[in-house]
Amino acid sequence: MHYQLYYWPMIQGRGEYVRLALEDAGAGYTDVARAKGGMGAMTKMMEAHKGTPPFAPPFLKAGSLVIGQTANILLYLGARHGLAPKAEGGKLWVHQLQLTIADFVLEIHDTHHPLGPSLYYEDQKAPAKKRSDEFWDSRVPKYLGYFEDLVQANRGAFVTGRRLTYADLSLFQIVDGLRYAFPKRMAAFEKNIPRLIALRDRVAERPNIQTYLASERRIPFNEEGIFRRYKALDL
Amino acid sequence: MHYQLYYWPMIQGRGEYVRLALEDAGAGYTDVARAKGGMGAMTKMMEAHKGTPPFAPPFLKAGSLVIGQTANILLYLGARHGLAPKAEGGKLWVHQLQLTIADFVLEIHDTHHPLGPSLYYEDQKAPAKKRSDEFWDSRVPKYLGYFEDLVQANRGAFVTGRRLTYADLSLFQIVDGLRYAFPKRMAAFEKNIPRLIALRDRVAERPNIQTYLASERRIPFNEEGIFRRYKALDL
């Protein structure tokens, strides 16, 4: 099946977790909003009053289905492309990890938008600094420590064991995103998560991921996405 | 199957979305941490280094499975207790709505904790006021307007149409929670969401829900949970 991915064309954002899964699986897809006239097509889908209009991008058109919410899209793709176990317990476990990653992504976003997503960063610089301090003191160790412990406990190359799942692709993005947004803080922190860094490297070395990262399909990190490099927040 | 639900014993919190599903389904369950010695049992499960240790409560023990993340638990229960469609498209659609509700719950929590979940409200009162203003100006109309439109478009009693799903039970909790936490703001806003209010009333009238709400199993709202009544944030 050829998929249509709908997401903001200028950022990696939440769409990137879906792109990484599609790319690793070698699935055919169109990144609709990056093509000519694509933004109009995306808006039209979101304003639909019938069927299953998504609350926000990303959403994926898969045949007659329109699937929204990043983790929900990955639940669907994981089952079809060998990116998650087939058995119910394993499927739920990988999805659970992805939902925990989704919570972390929201907290990453809140480091530069503590007063809400509708205001500019420039209007909330002081609270953003406080939230970023708290994020690195307390939240990063809790989240990344949890995933580090899982890699260790499962004694495998990946977070659930021997086989890669979509959660591993997302953890790659988390590590690279934190390296981009908080280069100093992350450099100091990485000694605490050696297994997660090794997992990140294993993902980066996968042929389809290598090809993708070197292509124009990979949008560079920038200050409109989830991971933003603001020097004031990295001290 | 008799379930064991693990969640903080003093609050509704995220566990409440699971409790409502279990109660409406008439499923047998033990609310483990509310029983004697239950907190110790919950902590022990979270500190496990084998299997599938959850990142945080709530989590549900269902036979040999331990399932974490609220929406993931509901995905599992929905399939077993007639609280979601069986067909793949319908199942994914209800889960997508639940994940959108989960995003909204995080934003509700951020109204009193904009600088992060590890600090006290008392240490972030001014940012909390700003975030609450933004929340009511921009986020509540966006989220609740989305669900109101869905109820209208589907011409049914519930958000996906004629049949109740676990997403409707969660929307009941959202409406009642906002009424508790922001009585003045919510009273002024309700005229914009008549169909959602009618849906809330239909859920409240269901026999199993009526029985539950009148029982001691329903923990009262309080200022330790997601929905907190702080007068300063309701002006």
Boltz contact constraints between the chains, C-beta under 6 A:
constraints:
  - contact:
      token1: [A, 49]
      token2: [B, 153]
      max_distance: 6.0
  - contact:
      token1: [A, 52]
      token2: [B, 93]
      max_distance: 6.0
  - contact:
      token1: [A, 55]
      token2: [B, 100]
      max_distance: 6.0
  - contact:
      token1: [A, 55]
      token2: [B, 146]
      max_distance: 6.0
  - contact:
      token1: [A, 65]
      token2: [B, 89]
      max_distance: 6.0
  - contact:
      token1: [A, 67]
      token2: [B, 92]
      max_distance: 6.0
  - contact:
      token1: [A, 68]
      token2: [B, 96]
      max_distance: 6.0
  - contact:
      token1: [A, 69]
      token2: [B, 96]
      max_distance: 6.0
  - contact:
      token1: [A, 69]
      token2: [B, 99]
      max_distance: 6.0
  - contact:
      token1: [A, 72]
      token2: [B, 92]
      max_distance: 6.0
  - contact:
      token1: [A, 72]
      token2: [B, 95]
      max_distance: 6.0
  - contact:
      token1: [A, 72]
      token2: [B, 96]
      max_distance: 6.0
  - contact:
      token1: [A, 72]
      token2: [B, 99]
      max_distance: 6.0
  - contact:
      token1: [A, 89]
      token2: [B, 65]
      max_distance: 6.0
  - contact:
      token1: [A, 92]
      token2: [B, 67]
      max_distance: 6.0
  - contact:
      token1: [A, 92]
      token2: [B, 72]
      max_distance: 6.0
  - contact:
      token1: [A, 93]
      token2: [B, 52]
      max_distance: 6.0
  - contact:
      token1: [A, 95]
      token2: [B, 72]
      max_distance: 6.0
  - contact:
      token1: [A, 96]
      token2: [B, 68]
      max_distance: 6.0
  - contact:
      token1: [A, 96]
      token2: [B, 69]
      max_distance: 6.0
  - contact:
      token1: [A, 96]
      token2: [B, 72]
      max_distance: 6.0
  - contact:
      token1: [A, 99]
      token2: [B, 69]
      max_distance: 6.0
  - contact:
      token1: [A, 99]
      token2: [B, 72]
      max_distance: 6.0
  - contact:
      token1: [A, 100]
      token2: [B, 55]
      max_distance: 6.0
  - contact:
      token1: [A, 106]
      token2: [B, 106]
      max_distance: 6.0
  - contact:
      token1: [A, 114]
      token2: [B, 114]
      max_distance: 6.0
  - contact:
      token1: [A, 114]
      token2: [B, 115]
      max_distance: 6.0
  - contact:
      token1: [A, 115]
      token2: [B, 114]
      max_distance: 6.0
  - contact:
      token1: [A, 115]
      token2: [B, 130]
      max_distance: 6.0
  - contact:
      token1: [A, 115]
      token2: [B, 131]
      max_distance: 6.0
  - contact:
      token1: [A, 116]
      token2: [B, 131]
      max_distance: 6.0
  - contact:
      token1: [A, 116]
      token2: [B, 134]
      max_distance: 6.0
  - contact:
      token1: [A, 118]
      token2: [B, 134]
      max_distance: 6.0
  - contact:
      token1: [A, 118]
      token2: [B, 138]
      max_distance: 6.0
  - contact:
      token1: [A, 127]
      token2: [B, 127]
      max_distance: 6.0
  - contact:
      token1: [A, 130]
      token2: [B, 115]
      max_distance: 6.0
  - contact:
      token1: [A, 131]
      token2: [B, 115]
      max_distance: 6.0
  - contact:
      token1: [A, 131]
      token2: [B, 116]
      max_distance: 6.0
  - contact:
      token1: [A, 134]
      token2: [B, 116]
      max_distance: 6.0
  - contact:
      token1: [A, 134]
      token2: [B, 118]
      max_distance: 6.0
  - contact:
      token1: [A, 138]
      token2: [B, 118]
      max_distance: 6.0
  - contact:
      token1: [A, 146]
      token2: [B, 55]
      max_distance: 6.0
  - contact:
      token1: [A, 153]
      token2: [B, 49]
      max_distance: 6.0
